[in-house]
Amino acid sequence: MSKMSKRILLSSAVILGMAGASGVASAQTVTLKSGHWLPPFHHYTKTTKNWFRTVEAASGGKLKIKLDKSALAKPPGQYDLVKNGVRDMTMGVAGYTPGRFQLYRMAEVPFATPSAETGSPGLHAWYTKHGFDKKEFTGTKLIVAFVHGPGILHSKKEIKTIEDIKGVKIRVGGGGVLIAKSLGAVPVAMSATKANESLTRGTTTAAFFPYESMKGFRLSKLVKYHLEVPGGLYTTSFFINMNKNKWDGLPGFAKAAFNKAGGPAGAKFIGRHWDDADQVGKNLVKKAGNKIQTISPEEKMRWAKAIKVVRENWIKKANDKGLNGEELLRELLAMMKG
């Protein structure tokens, strides 16, 4: 055999060997680790696992996502947990890190959406349409944007009017501070996981939450009154994000799975389950004998006038970035209402 023939055979063998190794690598399972901070009995713990299954199914079983059993960081630290590569992905709350997600948090305005299933895909589509995710989610990749159901007021004493709410100490998340203050209440900002202790000790006597929190944080027996506000007095914007380097290094099948089961589809999935959990929470307070009321149309107008500063505030923040804040908010609300 000539030297040339030997070289050809050797080169062929190397190419075939590389192809074989590539085939083995592509057949291997990719495993991702996800952070978590909610208690095991909270509905989102189950919801996120169910959503993971949809991503895994979209990958043909070649992708696996493992959820931490306990929190590696407090709720405000979840974003950096992923950005720094300690975890591949996680769920975070935009309002827990003021100043970081100024455009993302426009979704928190009053009366934004009738349900999480409607509002969540609307937020994701709007935010990514304008490319805001590339500007605000630095160091990470936004996988799913979503919101909870309509935020309402839960209290130990009956509250129906602006006069009733004045001076009341209310547990709020980041987005609820200005709303509570504008209504004359005293906002006490804290993460959701601390609400039970706060209401138990009496450091707060009311809380802004969607209904699901009555079960998710075991609050149904700590409050007695629930004031519903059509469209929600507020909502909260959440996110599932992934470390950017991890995303860039994923094989094509894994990215395709996230693109299929994440985005608006993932937002709708999570939103629908959140709405189901809201109904469970509402049923729980009914069973406890609590009083549920809906704010009157006249009173809602008074509250809307008092908290219009919240809407104006987000418009100004967008304008300060050289954007048309009023037009952006109008479009966002239209998309969140379906």
DRENDO-1510 file (C-alpha; in Angstrom, 1 decimal, always signed):
<recs>
REC; n; res; u; v; w
REC; 1; MET; +0.0; +0.0; +0.0 .
REC; 2; SER; +1.4; +3.4; -1.0 .
REC; 3; LYS; +2.1; +6.1; +1.6 .
REC; 4; MET; -0.7; +8.2; +0.0 .
REC; 5; SER; -3.2; +5.4; +0.5 .
REC; 6; LYS; -2.2; +5.0; +4.1 .
REC; 7; ARG; -2.7; +8.7; +4.7 .
REC; 8; ILE; -6.1; +8.6; +3.2 .
REC; 9; LEU; -7.1; +5.6; +5.3 .
REC; 10; LEU; -5.7; +7.2; +8.5 .
REC; 11; SER; -7.6; +10.5; +7.8 .
REC; 12; SER; -10.8; +8.6; +7.2 .
REC; 13; ALA; -10.4; +6.7; +10.4 .
REC; 14; VAL; -9.8; +9.9; +12.3 .
REC; 15; ILE; -12.9; +11.6; +10.7 .
REC; 16; LEU; -15.1; +8.5; +11.5 .
REC; 17; GLY; -13.8; +8.4; +15.0 .
REC; 18; MET; -14.7; +12.1; +15.5 .
REC; 19; ALA; -18.1; +11.6; +14.0 .
REC; 20; GLY; -18.7; +8.7; +16.4 .
REC; 21; ALA; -17.6; +10.7; +19.4 .
REC; 22; SER; -19.8; +13.5; +18.3 .
REC; 23; GLY; -22.7; +11.1; +18.0 .
REC; 24; VAL; -22.1; +9.8; +21.5 .
REC; 25; ALA; -21.9; +13.4; +22.9 .
REC; 26; SER; -25.1; +14.5; +21.1 .
REC; 27; ALA; -26.9; +11.5; +22.6 .
REC; 28; GLN; -25.9; +12.4; +26.1 .
REC; 29; THR; -28.3; +13.9; +28.6 .
REC; 30; VAL; -27.8; +17.6; +29.6 .
REC; 31; THR; -28.6; +18.2; +33.2 .
REC; 32; LEU; -29.2; +21.7; +34.6 .
REC; 33; LYS; -29.5; +22.8; +38.2 .
REC; 34; SER; -32.2; +25.3; +39.2 .
REC; 35; GLY; -32.3; +27.5; +42.3 .
REC; 36; HIS; -35.4; +27.8; +44.4 .
REC; 37; TRP; -36.6; +29.8; +47.4 .
REC; 38; LEU; -40.2; +29.1; +48.1 .
REC; 39; PRO; -41.5; +26.7; +50.7 .
REC; 40; PRO; -42.2; +23.1; +49.6 .
REC; 41; PHE; -45.9; +23.5; +50.2 .
REC; 42; HIS; -46.2; +26.6; +48.0 .
REC; 43; HIS; -48.0; +25.9; +44.7 .
REC; 44; TYR; -45.1; +27.3; +42.6 .
REC; 45; THR; -42.8; +24.5; +43.9 .
REC; 46; LYS; -45.1; +22.0; +42.1 .
REC; 47; THR; -45.8; +24.3; +39.2 .
REC; 48; THR; -42.2; +24.8; +38.4 .
REC; 49; LYS; -41.5; +21.0; +38.5 .
REC; 50; ASN; -44.4; +20.5; +36.1 .
REC; 51; TRP; -43.1; +23.2; +33.8 .
REC; 52; PHE; -39.6; +21.5; +33.9 .
REC; 53; ARG; -41.3; +18.3; +32.6 .
REC; 54; THR; -42.7; +20.2; +29.6 .
REC; 55; VAL; -39.2; +21.4; +28.8 .
REC; 56; GLU; -37.8; +18.0; +29.2 .
REC; 57; ALA; -40.5; +16.5; +27.0 .
REC; 58; ALA; -39.8; +19.1; +24.3 .
REC; 59; SER; -36.1; +17.9; +24.3 .
REC; 60; GLY; -37.1; +14.3; +23.7 .
REC; 61; GLY; -35.9; +13.4; +27.2 .
REC; 62; LYS; -32.3; +14.5; +26.5 .
REC; 63; LEU; -32.6; +17.4; +28.9 .
REC; 64; LYS; -33.0; +17.1; +32.7 .
REC; 65; ILE; -33.6; +20.0; +35.2 .
REC; 66; LYS; -33.0; +19.4; +38.9 .
REC; 67; LEU; -34.6; +21.7; +41.4 .
REC; 68; ASP; -32.8; +22.6; +44.7 .
REC; 69; LYS; -34.5; +21.2; +47.8 .
REC; 70; SER; -33.5; +24.3; +49.8 .
REC; 71; ALA; -32.6; +27.9; +49.0 .
REC; 72; LEU; -29.0; +28.8; +48.3 .
REC; 73; ALA; -29.8; +32.5; +48.5 .
REC; 74; LYS; -32.5; +34.8; +49.8 .
REC; 75; PRO; -35.2; +35.9; +47.3 .
REC; 76; PRO; -33.4; +39.1; +46.4 .
REC; 77; GLY; -30.2; +37.2; +45.7 .
REC; 78; GLN; -31.6; +34.7; +43.1 .
REC; 79; TYR; -30.7; +36.8; +40.1 .
REC; 80; ASP; -27.0; +37.0; +41.1 .
REC; 81; LEU; -27.0; +33.3; +42.0 .
REC; 82; VAL; -27.5; +32.6; +38.3 .
REC; 83; LYS; -25.5; +35.5; +36.9 .
REC; 84; ASN; -22.5; +34.3; +38.9 .
REC; 85; GLY; -22.9; +30.7; +37.8 .
REC; 86; VAL; -23.7; +29.2; +41.2 .
REC; 87; ARG; -26.9; +27.8; +39.6 .
REC; 88; ASP; -27.8; +27.4; +36.0 .
REC; 89; MET; -31.2; +28.9; +36.3 .
REC; 90; THR; -33.8; +30.1; +38.9 .
REC; 91; MET; -37.0; +32.0; +39.5 .
REC; 92; GLY; -36.7; +35.6; +40.8 .
REC; 93; VAL; -38.9; +38.6; +41.7 .
REC; 94; ALA; -38.1; +41.8; +39.8 .
REC; 95; GLY; -39.4; +44.0; +42.6 .
REC; 96; TYR; -36.9; +42.6; +45.1 .
REC; 97; THR; -34.0; +44.4; +43.4 .
REC; 98; PRO; -35.1; +48.0; +42.9 .
REC; 99; GLY; -33.5; +49.8; +39.9 .
REC; 100; ARG; -32.4; +46.7; +38.0 .
REC; 101; PHE; -35.6; +46.0; +36.0 .
REC; 102; GLN; -37.2; +49.4; +35.4 .
REC; 103; LEU; -38.9; +48.5; +32.1 .
REC; 104; TYR; -39.8; +44.9; +33.2 .
REC; 105; ARG; -41.6; +46.2; +36.2 .
REC; 106; MET; -44.0; +48.4; +34.2 .
REC; 107; ALA; -46.3; +45.4; +34.5 .
REC; 108; GLU; -46.8; +46.1; +38.2 .
REC; 109; VAL; -49.1; +49.1; +37.5 .
REC; 110; PRO; -52.7; +48.9; +39.0 .
REC; 111; PHE; -55.5; +47.2; +37.2 .
REC; 112; ALA; -53.1; +45.6; +34.7 .
REC; 113; THR; -54.7; +42.2; +34.0 .
REC; 114; PRO; -57.7; +40.0; +34.9 .
REC; 115; SER; -55.6; +36.8; +35.3 .
REC; 116; ALA; -52.1; +35.4; +35.4 .
REC; 117; GLU; -52.8; +33.3; +32.4 .
REC; 118; THR; -53.6; +36.4; +30.3 .
REC; 119; GLY; -51.1; +38.8; +31.8 .
REC; 120; SER; -48.0; +36.5; +31.7 .
REC; 121; PRO; -47.7; +35.8; +28.0 .
REC; 122; GLY; -48.6; +39.4; +27.3 .
REC; 123; LEU; -45.7; +40.6; +29.4 .
REC; 124; HIS; -43.2; +38.2; +27.8 .
REC; 125; ALA; -44.3; +39.1; +24.3 .
REC; 126; TRP; -44.2; +42.8; +24.9 .
REC; 127; TYR; -40.8; +42.8; +26.8 .
REC; 128; THR; -39.0; +40.7; +24.3 .
REC; 129; LYS; -40.6; +42.4; +21.2 .
REC; 130; HIS; -38.8; +45.6; +22.2 .
REC; 131; GLY; -35.6; +43.8; +23.1 .
REC; 132; PHE; -35.7; +45.0; +26.6 .
REC; 133; ASP; -34.5; +41.6; +27.9 .
REC; 134; LYS; -31.2; +42.2; +26.2 .
REC; 135; LYS; -30.7; +45.5; +28.1 .
REC; 136; GLU; -31.9; +44.6; +31.6 .
REC; 137; PHE; -31.1; +40.9; +32.0 .
REC; 138; THR; -27.3; +41.4; +31.7 .
REC; 139; GLY; -25.3; +38.3; +32.3 .
REC; 140; THR; -28.3; +36.1; +32.0 .
REC; 141; LYS; -30.9; +34.9; +29.5 .
REC; 142; LEU; -34.6; +35.5; +30.1 .
REC; 143; ILE; -36.4; +32.2; +29.7 .
REC; 144; VAL; -40.0; +33.0; +30.9 .
REC; 145; ALA; -41.6; +36.2; +32.1 .
REC; 146; PHE; -44.7; +35.9; +34.1 .
REC; 147; VAL; -47.0; +37.7; +36.7 .
REC; 148; HIS; -49.2; +36.4; +39.4 .
REC; 149; GLY; -53.0; +36.9; +39.5 .
REC; 150; PRO; -54.7; +40.1; +40.6 .
REC; 151; GLY; -53.2; +41.5; +43.8 .
REC; 152; ILE; -55.7; +42.3; +46.4 .
REC; 153; LEU; -55.8; +43.5; +50.0 .
REC; 154; HIS; -56.0; +41.0; +52.9 .
REC; 155; SER; -56.5; +42.5; +56.4 .
REC; 156; LYS; -57.3; +41.8; +60.0 .
REC; 157; LYS; -59.9; +44.6; +60.1 .
REC; 158; GLU; -62.5; +45.5; +57.5 .
REC; 159; ILE; -61.3; +47.9; +54.8 .
REC; 160; LYS; -63.6; +49.2; +52.1 .
REC; 161; THR; -62.7; +52.8; +51.6 .
REC; 162; ILE; -59.6; +55.0; +51.5 .
REC; 163; GLU; -60.5; +56.3; +54.9 .
REC; 164; ASP; -60.4; +52.7; +56.3 .
REC; 165; ILE; -56.9; +52.1; +54.9 .
REC; 166; LYS; -55.2; +55.2; +56.3 .
REC; 167; GLY; -52.4; +54.4; +58.8 .
REC; 168; VAL; -52.7; +50.6; +58.3 .
REC; 169; LYS; -49.4; +48.8; +58.3 .
REC; 170; ILE; -49.4; +46.7; +55.1 .
REC; 171; ARG; -46.9; +44.0; +54.1 .
REC; 172; VAL; -45.8; +44.9; +50.5 .
REC; 173; GLY; -43.4; +43.7; +48.0 .
REC; 174; GLY; -41.2; +46.1; +46.0 .
REC; 175; GLY; -44.0; +47.3; +43.7 .
REC; 176; GLY; -46.5; +47.9; +46.5 .
REC; 177; VAL; -44.6; +50.5; +48.4 .
REC; 178; LEU; -45.8; +53.5; +46.4 .
REC; 179; ILE; -49.3; +52.1; +46.1 .
REC; 180; ALA; -49.7; +51.7; +49.9 .
REC; 181; LYS; -48.1; +55.1; +50.6 .
REC; 182; SER; -50.3; +56.9; +48.0 .
REC; 183; LEU; -53.4; +55.4; +49.7 .
REC; 184; GLY; -52.3; +56.7; +53.0 .
REC; 185; ALA; -51.3; +53.4; +54.5 .
REC; 186; VAL; -47.9; +52.5; +56.0 .
REC; 187; PRO; -45.9; +50.2; +53.6 .
REC; 188; VAL; -43.7; +47.6; +55.3 .
REC; 189; ALA; -41.6; +46.1; +52.5 .
REC; 190; MET; -40.5; +42.5; +52.9 .
REC; 191; SER; -40.2; +39.3; +50.9 .
REC; 192; ALA; -43.3; +37.1; +50.8 .
REC; 193; THR; -41.7; +34.4; +53.0 .
REC; 194; LYS; -41.7; +36.8; +56.0 .
REC; 195; ALA; -45.4; +37.8; +55.8 .
REC; 196; ASN; -46.6; +35.0; +58.1 .
REC; 197; GLU; -44.3; +36.0; +60.9 .
REC; 198; SER; -45.1; +39.7; +60.4 .
REC; 199; LEU; -48.9; +39.2; +60.6 .
REC; 200; THR; -48.5; +36.8; +63.6 .
REC; 201; ARG; -46.4; +39.3; +65.5 .
REC; 202; GLY; -48.6; +42.2; +64.6 .
REC; 203; THR; -45.9; +44.2; +63.0 .
REC; 204; THR; -48.3; +44.4; +60.0 .
REC; 205; THR; -52.1; +44.0; +60.1 .
REC; 206; ALA; -52.7; +43.7; +56.4 .
REC; 207; ALA; -51.0; +42.4; +53.3 .
REC; 208; PHE; -50.9; +42.8; +49.5 .
REC; 209; PHE; -51.1; +39.4; +47.9 .
REC; 210; PRO; -52.9; +37.4; +45.3 .
REC; 211; TYR; -55.3; +34.7; +46.8 .
REC; 212; GLU; -52.8; +31.9; +46.3 .
REC; 213; SER; -50.7; +33.2; +49.2 .
REC; 214; MET; -53.4; +32.4; +51.7 .
REC; 215; LYS; -52.4; +28.8; +51.3 .
REC; 216; GLY; -48.9; +29.3; +49.9 .
REC; 217; PHE; -47.7; +31.2; +53.0 .
REC; 218; ARG; -50.4; +30.0; +55.4 .
REC; 219; LEU; -52.1; +33.3; +55.9 .
REC; 220; SER; -55.8; +32.4; +55.8 .
REC; 221; LYS; -56.3; +32.3; +59.6 .
REC; 222; LEU; -54.2; +35.4; +60.2 .
REC; 223; VAL; -56.5; +37.8; +58.3 .
REC; 224; LYS; -60.3; +38.0; +58.2 .
REC; 225; TYR; -61.1; +40.3; +55.4 .
REC; 226; HIS; -60.3; +40.3; +51.7 .
REC; 227; LEU; -61.0; +43.3; +49.4 .
REC; 228; GLU; -61.0; +42.3; +45.7 .
REC; 229; VAL; -60.1; +44.9; +43.0 .
REC; 230; PRO; -61.0; +44.1; +39.4 .
REC; 231; GLY; -57.9; +43.9; +37.3 .
REC; 232; GLY; -55.8; +43.8; +40.5 .
REC; 233; LEU; -54.7; +46.6; +42.7 .
REC; 234; TYR; -51.2; +45.6; +41.5 .
REC; 235; THR; -49.4; +42.6; +40.1 .
REC; 236; THR; -45.8; +41.3; +40.5 .
REC; 237; SER; -43.4; +40.5; +37.7 .
REC; 238; PHE; -41.4; +37.3; +38.0 .
REC; 239; PHE; -38.8; +35.7; +35.8 .
REC; 240; ILE; -37.1; +32.5; +35.1 .
REC; 241; ASN; -33.6; +33.2; +33.9 .
REC; 242; MET; -30.5; +31.2; +32.9 .
REC; 243; ASN; -26.8; +32.0; +33.2 .
REC; 244; LYS; -25.8; +33.5; +29.8 .
REC; 245; ASN; -22.6; +31.4; +29.4 .
REC; 246; LYS; -24.6; +28.3; +30.2 .
REC; 247; TRP; -27.3; +29.2; +27.6 .
REC; 248; ASP; -24.6; +29.9; +25.0 .
REC; 249; GLY; -23.1; +26.5; +25.6 .
REC; 250; LEU; -26.3; +24.5; +25.4 .
REC; 251; PRO; -26.6; +22.1; +22.4 .
REC; 252; GLY; -29.2; +23.0; +19.8 .
REC; 253; PHE; -31.8; +20.5; +21.0 .
REC; 254; ALA; -31.8; +22.0; +24.5 .
REC; 255; LYS; -32.2; +25.6; +23.2 .
REC; 256; ALA; -35.0; +24.4; +21.0 .
REC; 257; ALA; -36.7; +22.8; +23.9 .
REC; 258; PHE; -36.6; +26.0; +26.0 .
REC; 259; ASN; -37.8; +28.1; +23.0 .
REC; 260; LYS; -40.7; +25.8; +22.6 .
REC; 261; ALA; -41.8; +25.3; +26.2 .
REC; 262; GLY; -40.5; +28.6; +27.5 .
REC; 263; GLY; -41.4; +32.1; +26.3 .
REC; 264; PRO; -45.1; +32.9; +25.9 .
REC; 265; ALA; -46.0; +29.2; +26.1 .
REC; 266; GLY; -44.2; +28.8; +29.4 .
REC; 267; ALA; -45.7; +32.0; +30.7 .
REC; 268; LYS; -49.2; +30.8; +29.8 .
REC; 269; PHE; -48.6; +27.4; +31.5 .
REC; 270; ILE; -47.3; +29.0; +34.7 .
REC; 271; GLY; -50.0; +31.7; +34.6 .
REC; 272; ARG; -52.8; +29.1; +34.3 .
REC; 273; HIS; -51.5; +27.1; +37.3 .
REC; 274; TRP; -51.2; +30.3; +39.3 .
REC; 275; ASP; -54.9; +31.1; +38.6 .
REC; 276; ASP; -55.8; +27.6; +39.7 .
REC; 277; ALA; -53.8; +28.3; +42.9 .
REC; 278; ASP; -55.7; +31.6; +43.4 .
REC; 279; GLN; -59.0; +29.7; +43.3 .
REC; 280; VAL; -57.6; +27.2; +45.9 .
REC; 281; GLY; -56.7; +30.1; +48.2 .
REC; 282; LYS; -60.0; +31.8; +47.8 .
REC; 283; ASN; -61.8; +28.6; +48.6 .
REC; 284; LEU; -59.6; +28.3; +51.7 .
REC; 285; VAL; -60.6; +31.7; +53.1 .
REC; 286; LYS; -64.3; +30.9; +52.4 .
REC; 287; LYS; -63.9; +27.7; +54.4 .
REC; 288; ALA; -62.3; +29.7; +57.2 .
REC; 289; GLY; -65.4; +32.0; +57.3 .
REC; 290; ASN; -63.5; +35.1; +56.2 .
REC; 291; LYS; -65.4; +38.0; +54.6 .
REC; 292; ILE; -64.8; +38.6; +50.9 .
REC; 293; GLN; -65.8; +41.9; +49.3 .
REC; 294; THR; -65.3; +43.6; +46.0 .
REC; 295; ILE; -64.4; +47.3; +45.9 .
REC; 296; SER; -67.3; +49.4; +44.6 .
REC; 297; PRO; -66.9; +51.1; +41.2 .
REC; 298; GLU; -67.1; +54.5; +42.9 .
REC; 299; GLU; -64.5; +53.6; +45.5 .
REC; 300; LYS; -62.3; +52.1; +42.8 .
REC; 301; MET; -62.3; +55.5; +41.0 .
REC; 302; ARG; -61.2; +57.2; +44.2 .
REC; 303; TRP; -58.3; +54.7; +44.7 .
REC; 304; ALA; -57.4; +55.0; +41.0 .
REC; 305; LYS; -57.0; +58.7; +41.4 .
REC; 306; ALA; -54.9; +58.4; +44.5 .
REC; 307; ILE; -52.5; +55.9; +42.9 .
REC; 308; LYS; -52.3; +57.4; +39.5 .
REC; 309; VAL; -48.8; +58.5; +40.5 .
REC; 310; VAL; -47.7; +54.8; +40.1 .
REC; 311; ARG; -48.6; +54.8; +36.4 .
REC; 312; GLU; -47.0; +58.3; +36.0 .
REC; 313; ASN; -43.9; +57.1; +37.7 .
REC; 314; TRP; -43.3; +54.2; +35.3 .
REC; 315; ILE; -44.0; +56.4; +32.3 .
REC; 316; LYS; -41.4; +58.9; +33.5 .
REC; 317; LYS; -38.8; +56.2; +33.9 .
REC; 318; ALA; -39.3; +55.1; +30.4 .
REC; 319; ASN; -39.3; +58.6; +29.1 .
REC; 320; ASP; -36.0; +59.3; +30.9 .
REC; 321; LYS; -34.5; +56.4; +28.8 .
REC; 322; GLY; -35.5; +58.2; +25.6 .
REC; 323; LEU; -38.6; +56.0; +25.1 .
REC; 324; ASN; -42.3; +56.9; +24.7 .
REC; 325; GLY; -43.4; +55.8; +28.1 .
REC; 326; GLU; -47.1; +56.4; +27.6 .
REC; 327; GLU; -47.2; +54.5; +24.4 .
REC; 328; LEU; -45.2; +51.6; +25.8 .
REC; 329; LEU; -47.5; +51.3; +28.8 .
REC; 330; ARG; -50.6; +51.5; +26.7 .
REC; 331; GLU; -49.3; +48.7; +24.5 .
REC; 332; LEU; -48.2; +46.6; +27.5 .
REC; 333; LEU; -51.6; +46.8; +29.2 .
REC; 334; ALA; -53.4; +45.9; +25.9 .
REC; 335; MET; -51.2; +42.8; +25.6 .
REC; 336; MET; -51.6; +41.8; +29.2 .
REC; 337; LYS; -55.4; +42.0; +29.0 .
REC; 338; GLY; -55.4; +39.7; +26.0 .
</recs>
